[in-house]
Amino acid sequence: MTFAWKAAGLTYNRYLAVASRVVRRSLKEEKRLAAERRGVSEIRFAKWSNGKQGDFKNLEQANAAAAVESAAQGGH
């Protein structure tokens, strides 16, 4: 049995992010604002190569760019 999120070409983490956003947006205004603030994260990472740290990148932006690249390559 294939999960719907997997068949749609999403990772499990991306599926959770989308589902969370949908639930937050369905809340009433004051609860929605509080939930959206909790859902915001700014995680950065840096790749290391040959013992040297590369530039820091925003994880959300890097994931979005990777998703676009993956979709352009047919999801593989």
All heavy atoms as a GROMACS GRO file, in nm:
protein
  592
    1MET      N    1   0.084  -0.117   0.000
    1MET     CA    2   0.000   0.000   0.000
    1MET      C    3   0.089   0.125   0.000
    1MET      O    4   0.179   0.140   0.080
    1MET     CB    5  -0.087  -0.001   0.126
    1MET     CG    6  -0.172   0.119   0.141
    1MET     SD    7  -0.273   0.100   0.289
    1MET     CE    8  -0.283   0.267   0.338
    2THR      N    9   0.064   0.213  -0.092
    2THR     CA   10   0.140   0.337  -0.102
    2THR      C   11   0.063   0.449  -0.033
    2THR      O   12  -0.057   0.464  -0.052
    2THR     CB   13   0.163   0.374  -0.249
    2THR    OG1   14   0.230   0.267  -0.313
    2THR    CG2   15   0.246   0.498  -0.261
    3PHE      N   16   0.135   0.527   0.047
    3PHE     CA   17   0.072   0.641   0.112
    3PHE      C   18   0.050   0.751   0.009
    3PHE      O   19   0.127   0.767  -0.084
    3PHE     CB   20   0.162   0.693   0.225
    3PHE     CG   21   0.177   0.596   0.338
    3PHE    CD1   22   0.292   0.521   0.353
    3PHE    CD2   23   0.074   0.579   0.430
    3PHE    CE1   24   0.306   0.432   0.457
    3PHE    CE2   25   0.088   0.489   0.535
    3PHE     CZ   26   0.204   0.415   0.548
    4ALA      N   27  -0.057   0.829   0.030
    4ALA     CA   28  -0.092   0.934  -0.066
    4ALA      C   29   0.018   1.039  -0.076
    4ALA      O   30   0.048   1.087  -0.186
    4ALA     CB   31  -0.224   1.000  -0.025
    5TRP      N   32   0.080   1.075   0.036
    5TRP     CA   33   0.186   1.176   0.032
    5TRP      C   34   0.307   1.126  -0.045
    5TRP      O   35   0.371   1.202  -0.115
    5TRP     CB   36   0.226   1.222   0.174
    5TRP     CG   37   0.269   1.112   0.266
    5TRP    CD1   38   0.189   1.044   0.355
    5TRP    CD2   39   0.400   1.056   0.280
    5TRP    NE1   40   0.262   0.949   0.422
    5TRP    CE2   41   0.392   0.956   0.378
    5TRP    CE3   42   0.522   1.081   0.219
    5TRP    CZ2   43   0.503   0.880   0.416
    5TRP    CZ3   44   0.632   1.005   0.258
    5TRP    CH2   45   0.622   0.907   0.355
    6LYS      N   46   0.333   0.997  -0.035
    6LYS     CA   47   0.446   0.939  -0.108
    6LYS      C   48   0.415   0.933  -0.257
    6LYS      O   49   0.501   0.963  -0.341
    6LYS     CB   50   0.476   0.800  -0.054
    6LYS     CG   51   0.610   0.745  -0.094
    6LYS     CD   52   0.635   0.612  -0.029
    6LYS     CE   53   0.750   0.626   0.065
    6LYS     NZ   54   0.792   0.497   0.122
    7ALA      N   55   0.292   0.897  -0.290
    7ALA     CA   56   0.250   0.890  -0.431
    7ALA      C   57   0.252   1.029  -0.494
    7ALA      O   58   0.274   1.042  -0.615
    7ALA     CB   59   0.110   0.830  -0.441
    8ALA      N   60   0.231   1.133  -0.412
    8ALA     CA   61   0.232   1.270  -0.463
    8ALA      C   62   0.374   1.324  -0.477
    8ALA      O   63   0.394   1.437  -0.521
    8ALA     CB   64   0.151   1.360  -0.371
    9GLY      N   65   0.474   1.246  -0.437
    9GLY     CA   66   0.612   1.289  -0.451
    9GLY      C   67   0.662   1.375  -0.336
    9GLY      O   68   0.761   1.446  -0.350
   10LEU      N   69   0.594   1.369  -0.222
   10LEU     CA   70   0.635   1.448  -0.105
   10LEU      C   71   0.715   1.362  -0.008
   10LEU      O   72   0.693   1.241   0.001
   10LEU     CB   73   0.512   1.500  -0.030
   10LEU     CG   74   0.420   1.596  -0.103
   10LEU    CD1   75   0.296   1.623  -0.021
   10LEU    CD2   76   0.493   1.725  -0.133
   11THR      N   77   0.804   1.426   0.065
   11THR     CA   78   0.868   1.357   0.176
   11THR      C   79   0.772   1.362   0.293
   11THR      O   80   0.678   1.443   0.295
   11THR     CB   81   1.001   1.425   0.216
   11THR    OG1   82   0.972   1.555   0.265
   11THR    CG2   83   1.097   1.432   0.099
   12TYR      N   84   0.795   1.278   0.392
   12TYR     CA   85   0.707   1.278   0.508
   12TYR      C   86   0.713   1.411   0.581
   12TYR      O   87   0.610   1.464   0.624
   12TYR     CB   88   0.743   1.163   0.602
   12TYR     CG   89   0.648   1.150   0.717
   12TYR    CD1   90   0.517   1.108   0.696
   12TYR    CD2   91   0.687   1.180   0.846
   12TYR    CE1   92   0.427   1.097   0.800
   12TYR    CE2   93   0.598   1.168   0.952
   12TYR     CZ   94   0.468   1.127   0.928
   12TYR     OH   95   0.380   1.116   1.032
   13ASN      N   96   0.832   1.468   0.594
   13ASN     CA   97   0.845   1.598   0.662
   13ASN      C   98   0.769   1.707   0.587
   13ASN      O   99   0.706   1.793   0.647
   13ASN     CB  100   0.992   1.638   0.677
   13ASN     CG  101   1.059   1.559   0.786
   13ASN    OD1  102   0.994   1.506   0.874
   13ASN    ND2  103   1.190   1.552   0.779
   14ARG      N  104   0.777   1.706   0.455
   14ARG     CA  105   0.705   1.807   0.376
   14ARG      C  106   0.553   1.787   0.391
   14ARG      O  107   0.478   1.883   0.401
   14ARG     CB  108   0.747   1.796   0.229
   14ARG     CG  109   0.690   1.905   0.144
   14ARG     CD  110   0.756   2.038   0.179
   14ARG     NE  111   0.687   2.144   0.108
   14ARG     CZ  112   0.659   2.261   0.160
   14ARG    NH1  113   0.699   2.292   0.279
   14ARG    NH2  114   0.594   2.350   0.092
   15TYR      N  115   0.510   1.661   0.390
   15TYR     CA  116   0.369   1.629   0.411
   15TYR      C  117   0.321   1.685   0.545
   15TYR      O  118   0.216   1.747   0.553
   15TYR     CB  119   0.348   1.478   0.405
   15TYR     CG  120   0.220   1.430   0.467
   15TYR    CD1  121   0.098   1.453   0.404
   15TYR    CD2  122   0.219   1.363   0.589
   15TYR    CE1  123  -0.021   1.410   0.461
   15TYR    CE2  124   0.102   1.320   0.647
   15TYR     CZ  125  -0.017   1.343   0.582
   15TYR     OH  126  -0.134   1.302   0.640
   16LEU      N  127   0.400   1.666   0.651
   16LEU     CA  128   0.364   1.718   0.783
   16LEU      C  129   0.357   1.870   0.783
   16LEU      O  130   0.267   1.929   0.845
   16LEU     CB  131   0.464   1.671   0.889
   16LEU     CG  132   0.456   1.525   0.928
   16LEU    CD1  133   0.566   1.492   1.029
   16LEU    CD2  134   0.320   1.489   0.982
   17ALA      N  135   0.449   1.934   0.714
   17ALA     CA  136   0.450   2.080   0.708
   17ALA      C  137   0.324   2.132   0.638
   17ALA      O  138   0.261   2.228   0.684
   17ALA     CB  139   0.574   2.130   0.636
   18VAL      N  140   0.286   2.068   0.529
   18VAL     CA  141   0.166   2.110   0.455
   18VAL      C  142   0.042   2.086   0.539
   18VAL      O  143  -0.045   2.174   0.551
   18VAL     CB  144   0.157   2.035   0.320
   18VAL    CG1  145   0.022   2.058   0.254
   18VAL    CG2  146   0.270   2.077   0.228
   19ALA      N  147   0.032   1.969   0.602
   19ALA     CA  148  -0.084   1.938   0.685
   19ALA      C  149  -0.096   2.034   0.803
   19ALA      O  150  -0.205   2.080   0.835
   19ALA     CB  151  -0.076   1.794   0.734
   20SER      N  152   0.017   2.066   0.864
   20SER     CA  153   0.017   2.160   0.977
   20SER      C  154  -0.031   2.298   0.934
   20SER      O  155  -0.108   2.363   1.004
   20SER     CB  156   0.158   2.172   1.037
   20SER     OG  157   0.201   2.049   1.085
   21ARG      N  158   0.017   2.341   0.818
   21ARG     CA  159  -0.023   2.473   0.768
   21ARG      C  160  -0.174   2.476   0.740
   21ARG      O  161  -0.242   2.574   0.772
   21ARG     CB  162   0.056   2.506   0.641
   21ARG     CG  163   0.037   2.648   0.595
   21ARG     CD  164   0.132   2.690   0.485
   21ARG     NE  165   0.130   2.596   0.374
   21ARG     CZ  166   0.238   2.536   0.324
   21ARG    NH1  167   0.356   2.559   0.374
   21ARG    NH2  168   0.228   2.453   0.222
   22VAL      N  169  -0.229   2.369   0.685
   22VAL     CA  170  -0.372   2.362   0.657
   22VAL      C  171  -0.453   2.370   0.787
   22VAL      O  172  -0.552   2.444   0.795
   22VAL     CB  173  -0.407   2.233   0.579
   22VAL    CG1  174  -0.557   2.209   0.574
   22VAL    CG2  175  -0.349   2.239   0.439
   23VAL      N  176  -0.409   2.296   0.888
   23VAL     CA  177  -0.480   2.299   1.016
   23VAL      C  178  -0.472   2.438   1.079
   23VAL      O  179  -0.573   2.491   1.126
   23VAL     CB  180  -0.423   2.192   1.113
   23VAL    CG1  181  -0.480   2.211   1.254
   23VAL    CG2  182  -0.454   2.053   1.062
   24ARG      N  183  -0.354   2.500   1.077
   24ARG     CA  184  -0.339   2.634   1.134
   24ARG      C  185  -0.431   2.734   1.064
   24ARG      O  186  -0.492   2.820   1.128
   24ARG     CB  187  -0.195   2.682   1.124
   24ARG     CG  188  -0.106   2.626   1.229
   24ARG     CD  189   0.030   2.692   1.224
   24ARG     NE  190   0.129   2.593   1.258
   24ARG     CZ  191   0.213   2.538   1.174
   24ARG    NH1  192   0.217   2.574   1.047
   24ARG    NH2  193   0.298   2.446   1.214
   25ARG      N  194  -0.439   2.725   0.933
   25ARG     CA  195  -0.522   2.820   0.857
   25ARG      C  196  -0.671   2.800   0.880
   25ARG      O  197  -0.750   2.889   0.850
   25ARG     CB  198  -0.489   2.811   0.708
   25ARG     CG  199  -0.354   2.870   0.676
   25ARG     CD  200  -0.325   2.865   0.530
   25ARG     NE  201  -0.194   2.923   0.502
   25ARG     CZ  202  -0.136   2.922   0.385
   25ARG    NH1  203  -0.196   2.866   0.282
   25ARG    NH2  204  -0.019   2.976   0.368
   26SER      N  205  -0.711   2.684   0.931
   26SER     CA  206  -0.853   2.658   0.953
   26SER      C  207  -0.901   2.710   1.089
   26SER      O  208  -1.020   2.710   1.115
   26SER     CB  209  -0.882   2.508   0.942
   26SER     OG  210  -0.823   2.440   1.052
   27LEU      N  211  -0.809   2.756   1.173
   27LEU     CA  212  -0.845   2.804   1.305
   27LEU      C  213  -0.905   2.945   1.300
   27LEU      O  214  -0.884   3.018   1.204
   27LEU     CB  215  -0.721   2.806   1.396
   27LEU     CG  216  -0.655   2.672   1.423
   27LEU    CD1  217  -0.523   2.694   1.496
   27LEU    CD2  218  -0.746   2.582   1.502
   28LYS      N  219  -0.975   2.981   1.407
   28LYS     CA  220  -1.027   3.117   1.419
   28LYS      C  221  -0.910   3.213   1.432
   28LYS      O  222  -0.800   3.175   1.470
   28LYS     CB  223  -1.119   3.129   1.540
   28LYS     CG  224  -1.249   3.054   1.520
   28LYS     CD  225  -1.342   3.076   1.636
   28LYS     CE  226  -1.471   3.000   1.612
   28LYS     NZ  227  -1.566   3.018   1.722
   29GLU      N  228  -0.934   3.340   1.401
   29GLU     CA  229  -0.829   3.441   1.386
   29GLU      C  230  -0.727   3.444   1.500
   29GLU      O  231  -0.608   3.434   1.476
   29GLU     CB  232  -0.892   3.579   1.368
   29GLU     CG  233  -0.794   3.689   1.335
   29GLU     CD  234  -0.732   3.677   1.197
   29GLU    OE1  235  -0.787   3.605   1.112
   29GLU    OE2  236  -0.627   3.738   1.175
   30GLU      N  237  -0.771   3.461   1.624
   30GLU     CA  238  -0.673   3.478   1.732
   30GLU      C  239  -0.594   3.350   1.758
   30GLU      O  240  -0.475   3.354   1.783
   30GLU     CB  241  -0.739   3.530   1.860
   30GLU     CG  242  -0.809   3.426   1.945
   30GLU     CD  243  -0.865   3.485   2.072
   30GLU    OE1  244  -0.921   3.596   2.066
   30GLU    OE2  245  -0.856   3.419   2.176
   31LYS      N  246  -0.659   3.236   1.751
   31LYS     CA  247  -0.589   3.108   1.768
   31LYS      C  248  -0.496   3.082   1.650
   31LYS      O  249  -0.387   3.027   1.665
   31LYS     CB  250  -0.689   2.993   1.781
   31LYS     CG  251  -0.782   3.004   1.897
   31LYS     CD  252  -0.713   2.971   2.026
   31LYS     CE  253  -0.814   2.971   2.139
   31LYS     NZ  254  -0.752   2.948   2.266
   32ARG      N  255  -0.538   3.122   1.531
   32ARG     CA  256  -0.457   3.102   1.411
   32ARG      C  257  -0.327   3.181   1.419
   32ARG      O  258  -0.220   3.129   1.389
   32ARG     CB  259  -0.535   3.144   1.286
   32ARG     CG  260  -0.459   3.121   1.157
   32ARG     CD  261  -0.536   3.169   1.037
   32ARG     NE  262  -0.570   3.310   1.042
   32ARG     CZ  263  -0.487   3.410   1.013
   32ARG    NH1  264  -0.364   3.384   0.978
   32ARG    NH2  265  -0.526   3.535   1.020
   33LEU      N  266  -0.335   3.306   1.462
   33LEU     CA  267  -0.216   3.389   1.472
   33LEU      C  268  -0.115   3.330   1.571
   33LEU      O  269   0.005   3.327   1.544
   33LEU     CB  270  -0.253   3.532   1.511
   33LEU     CG  271  -0.331   3.610   1.406
   33LEU    CD1  272  -0.375   3.745   1.463
   33LEU    CD2  273  -0.248   3.629   1.280
   34ALA      N  274  -0.165   3.285   1.686
   34ALA     CA  275  -0.076   3.225   1.786
   34ALA      C  276  -0.013   3.097   1.732
   34ALA      O  277   0.107   3.073   1.750
   34ALA     CB  278  -0.153   3.196   1.914
   35ALA      N  279  -0.090   3.014   1.662
   35ALA     CA  280  -0.038   2.889   1.608
   35ALA      C  281   0.063   2.914   1.496
   35ALA      O  282   0.163   2.844   1.485
   35ALA     CB  283  -0.154   2.804   1.555
   36GLU      N  284   0.038   3.015   1.414
   36GLU     CA  285   0.132   3.046   1.305
   36GLU      C  286   0.265   3.095   1.361
   36GLU      O  287   0.370   3.061   1.308
   36GLU     CB  288   0.072   3.150   1.211
   36GLU     CG  289  -0.030   3.090   1.117
   36GLU     CD  290  -0.088   3.191   1.020
   36GLU    OE1  291  -0.059   3.311   1.032
   36GLU    OE2  292  -0.164   3.148   0.932
   37ARG      N  293   0.262   3.172   1.470
   37ARG     CA  294   0.387   3.217   1.531
   37ARG      C  295   0.467   3.099   1.585
   37ARG      O  296   0.589   3.098   1.576
   37ARG     CB  297   0.358   3.316   1.644
   37ARG     CG  298   0.345   3.457   1.592
   37ARG     CD  299   0.336   3.557   1.706
   37ARG     NE  300   0.211   3.628   1.686
   37ARG     CZ  301   0.106   3.626   1.766
   37ARG    NH1  302   0.109   3.560   1.879
   37ARG    NH2  303  -0.003   3.692   1.735
   38ARG      N  304   0.399   3.001   1.641
   38ARG     CA  305   0.468   2.882   1.691
   38ARG      C  306   0.526   2.798   1.577
   38ARG      O  307   0.625   2.727   1.595
   38ARG     CB  308   0.372   2.795   1.773
   38ARG     CG  309   0.342   2.847   1.909
   38ARG     CD  310   0.272   2.742   1.993
   38ARG     NE  311   0.157   2.680   1.928
   38ARG     CZ  312   0.032   2.721   1.940
   38ARG    NH1  313   0.004   2.826   2.014
   38ARG    NH2  314  -0.066   2.658   1.878
   39GLY      N  315   0.463   2.804   1.461
   39GLY     CA  316   0.506   2.722   1.349
   39GLY      C  317   0.624   2.778   1.271
   39GLY      O  318   0.681   2.710   1.187
   40VAL      N  319   0.662   2.902   1.299
   40VAL     CA  320   0.772   2.965   1.226
   40VAL      C  321   0.904   2.920   1.287
   40VAL      O  322   0.923   2.923   1.408
   40VAL     CB  323   0.761   3.119   1.233
   40VAL    CG1  324   0.883   3.184   1.172
   40VAL    CG2  325   0.636   3.165   1.161
   41SER      N  326   0.994   2.874   1.203
   41SER     CA  327   1.127   2.838   1.252
   41SER      C  328   1.229   2.888   1.152
   41SER      O  329   1.205   2.894   1.032
   41SER     CB  330   1.139   2.687   1.269
   41SER     OG  331   1.124   2.622   1.146
   42GLU      N  332   1.340   2.927   1.204
   42GLU     CA  333   1.449   2.974   1.120
   42GLU      C  334   1.571   2.888   1.148
   42GLU      O  335   1.652   2.920   1.235
   42GLU     CB  336   1.478   3.122   1.147
   42GLU     CG  337   1.364   3.210   1.102
   42GLU     CD  338   1.398   3.357   1.108
   42GLU    OE1  339   1.518   3.392   1.102
   42GLU    OE2  340   1.305   3.437   1.118
   43ILE      N  341   1.579   2.779   1.078
   43ILE     CA  342   1.690   2.686   1.095
   43ILE      C  343   1.789   2.709   0.981
   43ILE      O  344   1.750   2.718   0.865
   43ILE     CB  345   1.641   2.541   1.095
   43ILE    CG1  346   1.543   2.521   1.210
   43ILE    CG2  347   1.758   2.445   1.106
   43ILE    CD1  348   1.478   2.386   1.211
   44ARG      N  349   1.913   2.720   1.019
   44ARG     CA  350   2.017   2.738   0.918
   44ARG      C  351   2.116   2.622   0.927
   44ARG      O  352   2.130   2.559   1.030
   44ARG     CB  353   2.092   2.869   0.941
   44ARG     CG  354   2.002   2.989   0.928
   44ARG     CD  355   2.071   3.121   0.944
   44ARG     NE  356   2.175   3.120   1.046
   44ARG     CZ  357   2.278   3.205   1.048
   44ARG    NH1  358   2.288   3.297   0.957
   44ARG    NH2  359   2.368   3.199   1.143
   45PHE      N  360   2.183   2.596   0.816
   45PHE     CA  361   2.283   2.491   0.814
   45PHE      C  362   2.399   2.534   0.726
   45PHE      O  363   2.389   2.628   0.649
   45PHE     CB  364   2.223   2.359   0.762
   45PHE     CG  365   2.194   2.362   0.614
   45PHE    CD1  366   2.284   2.308   0.525
   45PHE    CD2  367   2.078   2.418   0.565
   45PHE    CE1  368   2.259   2.310   0.388
   45PHE    CE2  369   2.052   2.421   0.429
   45PHE     CZ  370   2.142   2.367   0.340
   46ALA      N  371   2.509   2.466   0.744
   46ALA     CA  372   2.626   2.492   0.661
   46ALA      C  373   2.688   2.357   0.624
   46ALA      O  374   2.697   2.267   0.708
   46ALA     CB  375   2.728   2.577   0.736
   47LYS      N  376   2.726   2.341   0.500
   47LYS     CA  377   2.793   2.219   0.456
   47LYS      C  378   2.943   2.232   0.484
   47LYS      O  379   3.000   2.339   0.468
   47LYS     CB  380   2.770   2.195   0.307
   47LYS     CG  381   2.630   2.153   0.274
   47LYS     CD  382   2.618   2.113   0.130
   47LYS     CE  383   2.478   2.067   0.098
   47LYS     NZ  384   2.465   2.023  -0.040
   48TRP      N  385   3.002   2.122   0.524
   48TRP     CA  386   3.145   2.118   0.548
   48TRP      C  387   3.210   2.038   0.436
   48TRP      O  388   3.160   1.935   0.394
   48TRP     CB  389   3.174   2.051   0.682
   48TRP     CG  390   3.139   2.137   0.798
   48TRP    CD1  391   3.014   2.167   0.844
   48TRP    CD2  392   3.231   2.206   0.883
   48TRP    NE1  393   3.022   2.251   0.952
   48TRP    CE2  394   3.155   2.276   0.979
   48TRP    CE3  395   3.369   2.215   0.887
   48TRP    CZ2  396   3.214   2.353   1.077
   48TRP    CZ3  397   3.427   2.292   0.987
   48TRP    CH2  398   3.350   2.360   1.080
   49SER      N  399   3.322   2.089   0.386
   49SER     CA  400   3.395   2.021   0.280
   49SER      C  401   3.545   2.040   0.303
   49SER      O  402   3.591   2.153   0.323
   49SER     CB  403   3.355   2.080   0.144
   49SER     OG  404   3.428   2.018   0.041
   50ASN      N  405   3.617   1.932   0.304
   50ASN     CA  406   3.762   1.935   0.326
   50ASN      C  407   3.798   2.008   0.456
   50ASN      O  408   3.894   2.086   0.462
   50ASN     CB  409   3.835   2.002   0.209
   50ASN     CG  410   3.818   1.921   0.081
   50ASN    OD1  411   3.814   1.798   0.085
   50ASN    ND2  412   3.805   1.990  -0.030
   51GLY      N  413   3.720   1.987   0.561
   51GLY     CA  414   3.748   2.046   0.691
   51GLY      C  415   3.715   2.193   0.703
   51GLY      O  416   3.750   2.256   0.802
   52LYS      N  417   3.645   2.249   0.604
   52LYS     CA  418   3.610   2.391   0.609
   52LYS      C  419   3.458   2.407   0.601
   52LYS      O  420   3.392   2.340   0.524
   52LYS     CB  421   3.675   2.467   0.493
   52LYS     CG  422   3.826   2.469   0.501
   52LYS     CD  423   3.886   2.551   0.390
   52LYS     CE  424   4.038   2.548   0.404
   52LYS     NZ  425   4.103   2.625   0.299
   53GLN      N  426   3.410   2.498   0.683
   53GLN     CA  427   3.266   2.524   0.687
   53GLN      C  428   3.227   2.615   0.572
   53GLN      O  429   3.290   2.718   0.548
   53GLN     CB  430   3.230   2.590   0.820
   53GLN     CG  431   3.085   2.620   0.836
   53GLN     CD  432   3.055   2.681   0.971
   53GLN    OE1  433   3.137   2.680   1.059
   53GLN    NE2  434   2.936   2.734   0.985
   54GLY      N  435   3.118   2.578   0.504
   54GLY     CA  436   3.066   2.661   0.396
   54GLY      C  437   2.976   2.771   0.451
   54GLY      O  438   2.964   2.790   0.572
   55ASP      N  439   2.911   2.843   0.362
   55ASP     CA  440   2.820   2.950   0.400
   55ASP      C  441   2.694   2.893   0.465
   55ASP      O  442   2.647   2.785   0.428
   55ASP     CB  443   2.779   3.033   0.278
   55ASP     CG  444   2.896   3.109   0.219
   55ASP    OD1  445   2.989   3.142   0.296
   55ASP    OD2  446   2.894   3.135   0.098
   56PHE      N  447   2.638   2.968   0.560
   56PHE     CA  448   2.511   2.929   0.620
   56PHE      C  449   2.399   2.953   0.521
   56PHE      O  450   2.399   3.051   0.448
   56PHE     CB  451   2.484   3.012   0.747
   56PHE     CG  452   2.558   2.962   0.866
   56PHE    CD1  453   2.669   3.029   0.913
   56PHE    CD2  454   2.516   2.849   0.934
   56PHE    CE1  455   2.737   2.984   1.023
   56PHE    CE2  456   2.583   2.803   1.044
   56PHE     CZ  457   2.695   2.871   1.090
   57LYS      N  458   2.304   2.859   0.519
   57LYS     CA  459   2.187   2.871   0.433
   57LYS      C  460   2.062   2.848   0.516
   57LYS      O  461   2.063   2.770   0.611
   57LYS     CB  462   2.192   2.768   0.320
   57LYS     CG  463   2.308   2.788   0.226
   57LYS     CD  464   2.307   2.685   0.116
   57LYS     CE  465   2.427   2.703   0.024
   57LYS     NZ  466   2.431   2.605  -0.080
   58ASN      N  467   1.953   2.912   0.479
   58ASN     CA  468   1.825   2.894   0.544
   58ASN      C  469   1.769   2.759   0.501
   58ASN      O  470   1.759   2.730   0.381
   58ASN     CB  471   1.730   3.007   0.504
   58ASN     CG  472   1.595   2.995   0.570
   58ASN    OD1  473   1.522   2.899   0.547
   58ASN    ND2  474   1.562   3.093   0.651
   59LEU      N  475   1.731   2.674   0.596
   59LEU     CA  476   1.685   2.540   0.565
   59LEU      C  477   1.557   2.540   0.482
   59LEU      O  478   1.543   2.463   0.388
   59LEU     CB  479   1.665   2.460   0.693
   59LEU     CG  480   1.626   2.314   0.676
   59LEU    CD1  481   1.736   2.238   0.602
   59LEU    CD2  482   1.601   2.250   0.810
   60GLU      N  483   1.463   2.628   0.515
   60GLU     CA  484   1.336   2.632   0.442
   60GLU      C  485   1.358   2.668   0.295
   60GLU      O  486   1.301   2.607   0.205
   60GLU     CB  487   1.241   2.732   0.507
   60GLU     CG  488   1.104   2.733   0.442
   60GLU     CD  489   1.009   2.828   0.513
   60GLU    OE1  490   1.043   2.883   0.618
   60GLU    OE2  491   0.898   2.848   0.460
   61GLN      N  492   1.443   2.767   0.270
   61GLN     CA  493   1.472   2.808   0.133
   61GLN      C  494   1.546   2.697   0.058
   61GLN      O  495   1.519   2.672  -0.060
   61GLN     CB  496   1.554   2.936   0.132
   61GLN     CG  497   1.477   3.056   0.181
   61GLN     CD  498   1.566   3.177   0.202
   61GLN    OE1  499   1.688   3.168   0.197
   61GLN    NE2  500   1.504   3.292   0.227
   62ALA      N  501   1.638   2.629   0.126
   62ALA     CA  502   1.712   2.520   0.062
   62ALA      C  503   1.619   2.404   0.028
   62ALA      O  504   1.631   2.343  -0.078
   62ALA     CB  505   1.825   2.473   0.154
   63ASN      N  506   1.523   2.374   0.118
   63ASN     CA  507   1.426   2.267   0.091
   63ASN      C  508   1.337   2.302  -0.028
   63ASN      O  509   1.306   2.218  -0.111
   63ASN     CB  510   1.340   2.240   0.213
   63ASN     CG  511   1.409   2.152   0.314
   63ASN    OD1  512   1.505   2.081   0.281
   63ASN    ND2  513   1.363   2.155   0.436
   64ALA      N  514   1.295   2.428  -0.034
   64ALA     CA  515   1.210   2.471  -0.146
   64ALA      C  516   1.287   2.460  -0.278
   64ALA      O  517   1.232   2.412  -0.378
   64ALA     CB  518   1.163   2.614  -0.124
   65ALA      N  519   1.412   2.502  -0.278
   65ALA     CA  520   1.494   2.493  -0.398
   65ALA      C  521   1.515   2.347  -0.439
   65ALA      O  522   1.509   2.312  -0.557
   65ALA     CB  523   1.628   2.562  -0.378
   66ALA      N  524   1.537   2.260  -0.341
   66ALA     CA  525   1.555   2.118  -0.369
   66ALA      C  526   1.427   2.055  -0.425
   66ALA      O  527   1.432   1.970  -0.514
   66ALA     CB  528   1.600   2.043  -0.244
   67ALA      N  529   1.312   2.099  -0.374
   67ALA     CA  530   1.184   2.047  -0.423
   67ALA      C  531   1.162   2.088  -0.568
   67ALA      O  532   1.115   2.008  -0.650
   67ALA     CB  533   1.070   2.097  -0.335
   68VAL      N  534   1.195   2.212  -0.600
   68VAL     CA  535   1.180   2.260  -0.739
   68VAL      C  536   1.273   2.181  -0.830
   68VAL      O  537   1.234   2.137  -0.938
   68VAL     CB  538   1.210   2.411  -0.747
   68VAL    CG1  539   1.223   2.456  -0.890
   68VAL    CG2  540   1.100   2.489  -0.676
   69GLU      N  541   1.396   2.161  -0.787
   69GLU     CA  542   1.493   2.086  -0.867
   69GLU      C  543   1.449   1.941  -0.886
   69GLU      O  544   1.458   1.886  -0.995
   69GLU     CB  545   1.630   2.090  -0.799
   69GLU     CG  546   1.738   2.020  -0.878
   69GLU     CD  547   1.873   2.028  -0.809
   69GLU    OE1  548   1.898   2.127  -0.739
   69GLU    OE2  549   1.952   1.933  -0.826
   70SER      N  550   1.397   1.881  -0.779
   70SER     CA  551   1.349   1.743  -0.787
   70SER      C  552   1.231   1.732  -0.883
   70SER      O  553   1.223   1.638  -0.962
   70SER     CB  554   1.307   1.694  -0.648
   70SER     OG  555   1.254   1.565  -0.654
   71ALA      N  556   1.138   1.828  -0.876
   71ALA     CA  557   1.023   1.827  -0.966
   71ALA      C  558   1.066   1.844  -1.111
   71ALA      O  559   1.011   1.781  -1.202
   71ALA     CB  560   0.924   1.935  -0.927
   72ALA      N  561   1.168   1.927  -1.134
   72ALA     CA  562   1.218   1.950  -1.269
   72ALA      C  563   1.283   1.823  -1.327
   72ALA      O  564   1.281   1.801  -1.448
   72ALA     CB  565   1.318   2.064  -1.270
   73GLN      N  566   1.336   1.739  -1.238
   73GLN     CA  567   1.402   1.616  -1.281
   73GLN      C  568   1.306   1.498  -1.283
   73GLN      O  569   1.347   1.385  -1.301
   73GLN     CB  570   1.520   1.584  -1.191
   73GLN     CG  571   1.630   1.685  -1.199
   73GLN     CD  572   1.741   1.654  -1.100
   73GLN    OE1  573   1.734   1.560  -1.023
   73GLN    NE2  574   1.844   1.735  -1.102
   74GLY      N  575   1.179   1.523  -1.260
   74GLY     CA  576   1.080   1.417  -1.265
   74GLY      C  577   1.059   1.349  -1.131
   74GLY      O  578   1.009   1.238  -1.126
   75GLY      N  579   1.103   1.410  -1.021
   75GLY     CA  580   1.079   1.355  -0.890
   75GLY      C  581   1.175   1.246  -0.847
   75GLY      O  582   1.152   1.174  -0.753
   76HIS      N  583   1.285   1.229  -0.918
   76HIS     CA  584   1.380   1.123  -0.881
   76HIS      C  585   1.508   1.183  -0.834
   76HIS      O  586   1.570   1.265  -0.874
   76HIS     CB  587   1.408   1.032  -0.999
   76HIS     CG  588   1.284   0.960  -1.046
   76HIS    ND1  589   1.223   0.864  -0.968
   76HIS    CD2  590   1.210   0.972  -1.155
   76HIS    CE1  591   1.118   0.819  -1.034
   76HIS    NE2  592   1.108   0.884  -1.148
   0.00000   0.00000   0.00000
